[in-house]
Amino acid sequence: MEPIIDFLKRRLREVGPSRWEAVALAAGIAKTLPRKIAYEDRGNPGVQTVQPLLDYFNALDRGEVPLPVPVSAREMPKPADLAGQGP
């Protein structure tokens, strides 16, 4: 069985850094925690610290929650929002 921290690192690499802040928001954790886990800045985080993230990825695997849109994509204006604005 894969250790929890290895599972989280693998899943964070799979979703990619552009989604880490959105994943943190969806999981209800600090926005810096995914980066700290992925880059091993947190040596041995407690179960209570990582449990919401683990629960989020398990819910994602079961299809109960969607994969969030990367933060950079959410901040980009839509073409319709720019309509009528000159160069």
C-alpha positions in Angstrom: 0.0 0.0 0.0 1.3 3.5 -0.9 2.1 5.8 2.0 -0.3 8.7 2.3 2.4 11.4 1.7 3.6 9.6 -1.5 -0.1 9.4 -2.7 -0.5 13.1 -2.1 2.7 14.0 -3.8 1.8 11.8 -6.8 -1.7 13.3 -7.1 -0.5 16.9 -6.8 2.0 16.2 -9.6 -0.8 14.8 -11.7 -3.1 17.8 -11.3 -0.2 20.2 -11.8 1.0 23.3 -10.0 -1.5 25.6 -11.8 -4.3 23.9 -9.9 -2.7 23.6 -6.5 -4.3 26.8 -5.1 -7.7 25.8 -6.5 -7.3 22.3 -5.0 -6.4 23.8 -1.6 -9.5 26.0 -1.7 -11.7 23.1 -2.7 -10.2 20.9 0.1 -10.4 23.7 2.7 -6.6 23.8 3.4 -4.0 26.5 3.4 -3.2 27.5 -0.2 0.5 26.9 0.4 0.1 23.3 1.7 0.0 21.6 -1.7 3.3 23.3 -2.7 4.9 22.3 0.6 3.9 18.7 0.2 4.9 18.4 -3.4 8.3 20.0 -2.8 8.8 18.2 0.5 9.0 21.4 2.5 6.9 19.7 5.2 8.9 16.7 6.4 6.2 14.8 8.2 2.8 16.6 8.3 0.3 15.3 10.7 -2.7 13.4 9.6 -5.1 16.2 10.7 -3.2 18.5 8.4 -3.4 16.3 5.3 -6.7 14.6 5.9 -8.8 17.2 4.0 -6.5 16.9 1.0 -6.7 13.1 1.1 -10.5 13.3 1.4 -10.6 15.7 -1.6 -8.5 13.4 -3.9 -10.6 10.4 -2.8 -13.8 12.2 -3.6 -12.3 13.3 -7.0 -11.5 9.6 -7.7 -15.1 8.7 -6.9 -16.4 11.4 -9.2 -18.1 13.3 -6.4 -16.2 16.5 -7.0 -14.8 18.0 -10.2 -11.2 18.9 -10.9 -11.0 22.6 -10.3 -10.0 25.0 -13.0 -6.5 26.4 -12.7 -6.4 29.7 -10.9 -4.7 31.4 -13.8 -7.5 30.4 -16.1 -10.2 31.7 -13.7 -8.5 35.1 -13.6 -8.3 35.5 -17.3 -11.0 37.7 -18.8 -13.5 36.0 -21.1 -13.6 37.2 -24.7 -17.1 38.3 -24.2 -16.0 40.5 -21.4 -13.5 42.2 -23.7 -16.1 42.8 -26.5 -16.4 46.4 -27.5 -13.1 47.5 -25.9 -10.7 49.0 -28.3 -7.0 48.1 -28.6 
